[in-house]
Structure formats: C-alpha cells, structure tokens
Amino acid sequence: MQGRAPGKIILSGEHSVVYGAPAIASAIQLYSYIDYTPVKGSDLIAEFVGIKVHSNHPIAKLSPLVSFLDRQFQKFVDGAIQVDKILNSPVQLVLYVLASQLPTHSLSAHFNGDSQLPIGAGMGSSASIIAAAVVLVESINKKPLSAVERYQLVKHCERLQHGKGSLIDAATVILGGVVQVQEQTVKRLSLRLNEHWYWLFTGTPQCTTGECVSFVAQRHASDQQLWDTFASCTQHLIAQLKDSADPGDLIVENQRLLEHIGIVSARTRDIIQTLKERGASAKVAGAGAYIGDSSGLLLVYAKECEPEQLFAGFNMKWGKVEQDIIGARVIKGQ
C-alpha cells in the first residue's frame, strides 16, 4: 500500500493572502510517496531515500517522541528556540504523523518513502510528504476523513517544519487541481493550465518564508492600496485562466508588485529579463527572499519558445508545470 501526494506551485497571491486577499496554487505532477509494509517485531523501520535515512525506531519510544515534538513547538512559540530547532532530523516530521495517528499494532511496519520534489524549492515538499502519510494512515485505520480534516491535519503537522503550517500548501496537495485560499476559506477552482507553463528554480532562499513575510509586513502591512492591487491582479489572472486567455501581462504585473515589496534579488530580476528577451513572462512563485541572490521558484509562461532554448545557459533545475487533478491518494498493491 502506498500513500502518494503531489507538490504544488503558487500561481498568484504569495504575500497578499496574509492581508485577506486571495491566493491560488496548482498541484503538480511531482510526487512524494510512502510505502507501507507490515512486519513482525517491535520496531518501526523508516527508510527515506532523498534524505538518506534508514533507521529503526522502537515503538515504545514513538509516543514520547510525539510529546517531545509538541513541547519543542511550544518552546518555539514561547521564543525559547528557533524554528529550525523543533525537529532534530527531517524523518521526525513523518514519524510524528505516523505515531500520532496510528495505533501501536500498526506501527510495526516498514515505511519506505521518497520524493520527486526538490527540497527548499517552494514546491510544498514538506506538505506533500505529510499528505502522503495522512492518506496512508487513513487507509490503514479504515477510518475515512473528510477533505477538510485531511488538509487541516497536514497543516497542523507541518507547523513542526516551518513554525506555522501553510493552508494553501496543505489544501492544494490534498485536493489537487487549482485551489484558492482567502481568509482561511478554501475553494477548489475548475481551472486547467495549458502546456505553456514552466517552473525554474533559482536556488534556495537564504531567509525562511516566515522571515520574508515579517520583512514585508514591517514595510508594507498598512498599505491597503498595495494589497488591493495584488488582489485585483489575482482575480484577473483567475478570469484569464477561465477564458484560456494569455496571462503574460498579469504575470508581469504580479512580478512588478513583488519587486516593489522587496523580495526579488537583482540576480533574479536579471534572469526574468533574460526570459523576457527570449519571449517568456516570469514571476517569483513563492515568498521570495530579501537577502541573497536566490529567490526560490519562478513561474514561467512561454507560448512561442521551446523550453530547451528558453532555459539554455541557466544551469538551474526546470520543468513543465503539469497539473495533478486528483490530489493525495492511496495506491493499493504497491
């Protein structure tokens, strides 16, 4: 049995969602998965290829681990530790989901996982692996959850990774397709992206999403006209996608706003200019960064250019944005 969940890419509303404006994201066909094989014994065997983990965990110690991580999170909330000190290793994030949701007899198993998503790229890698674990747990327990319960559980568990779980990440990887979040309300949109969308990874930002959001808030939180402009841009993009119209001008407008709030590096602006000269429109597709050269993921729309020519010379990871419509699911017989 396998739990599988897609990654995601933010289409618009990266920062403005904090101020009550809508944000939209699409699930993409890059996946995290966890295989479940029951075994005899008193250990949980965790094997995760991407982070090079192969470890045995006595089941008797898993419940105390859940309590320990809850206490670590509270220490973070209280300001006693930094967010990167909540977890001692990435595998603890998955162990937390499994140990907090499965009965003891189901923990005697081999959990083998991996992900096609680049870590730190803004593609929801942590939400994706948690979602894979959540739907797997649901199937093992034979206790169906609603979609809302699933993505709220993903959001709750992801707080250990980032200090605050992302509702749009959690909802998108669970539901699939295009998802809108506004004022903590989730809505699935019946939108389809055509074949002209790509992603380009400029490198892992030197500041966290939370730090970047705080940076923007300190400088622009009271500028309601700015956030109204962001919201209008997102709403127009939704309308363009519904009509299968060219979204290039709106991507350019969204990028201009992101540069205005200070989360796009000079190097990233140069990359976007080069893409423009090659016939594409591009924007930062995440929190960006206010320090360093890397701004995380770019969303690129190119209608008249072959991708090999479009990304030639960048020496960066890139790919087509291919939508996942199903969302997190369990695959039997793995």
Secondary structure, 3 states (H helix, E strand, C coil): CEEEEEEEEEEECCCHHHHCCCEEEEEEEEEEEEEEEECCCCEEEEEECCCCEEEEEEHHHHHHHHHHHHHHHHHHHCCCCCHHHCCCCCHHHHHHHHHHHCCHHHCCEEEEEEECCCCCCCCCHHHHHHHHHHHHHHHHHCCCCCHHHHHHHHHHHHHHHHCCCCHHHHHHHHHCCEEEEECCEEEEECCCCCCCEEEEECCCCCCCHHHHHHHHHHHHCCCHHHHHHHHHHHHHHHHHHHCCCCCHHHHHHHHHHHHHCCCCCHHHHHHHHHHHHCCCEEEECCCCCCCCCCCCEEEEECCCCCHHHHCCCCCCCEEECCECCCCCEEECCC
